[in-house]
Amino acid sequence: MKKAFFLLISALLLLNGCSKKETNDAVLIRVKNASTLNFTNVYVNTSGGENNYGDLAAGQISEYKEFTYAYPYAYVRFEIDGQTRQLQPIDYVGESLLDNGKYTYELTADPANGNVGLMLTE
């Protein structure tokens, strides 16, 4: 009887584990401050939504936020020591939308001139 009970529980656990696949029904993006500078008021607009990420200290990574869709790059705005910095895409012609899933926009800012960069990682 113990053996049958054990097999039944094992089978149920196995079936439960197999049926729970992680599915992502949205584009989830977090922001990483890959700079040595602190960023404040970080804002991202992918054309498929917009989110505020707040303040990100140097090296800090935000929580994921949901977007309806996104491209490999986006409009990004933040401040460094009270000065606004931004990355403004001209258009998305020829770009493919990201598949649903989790992504990271890594932001950089050059301390010498304030130039902003963005790199997409998965």
PyMOL commands that set and color helices and strands:
alter all, ss='L'
color gray80, all
select helices_A, chain A and resi 2-19
alter helices_A, ss='H'
color red, helices_A
select strands_A, chain A and resi 27-33+39-45+50-56+65-67+75-80+83-87+101-109+116-121
alter strands_A, ss='S'
color yellow, strands_A
deselect
rebuild
show_as cartoon
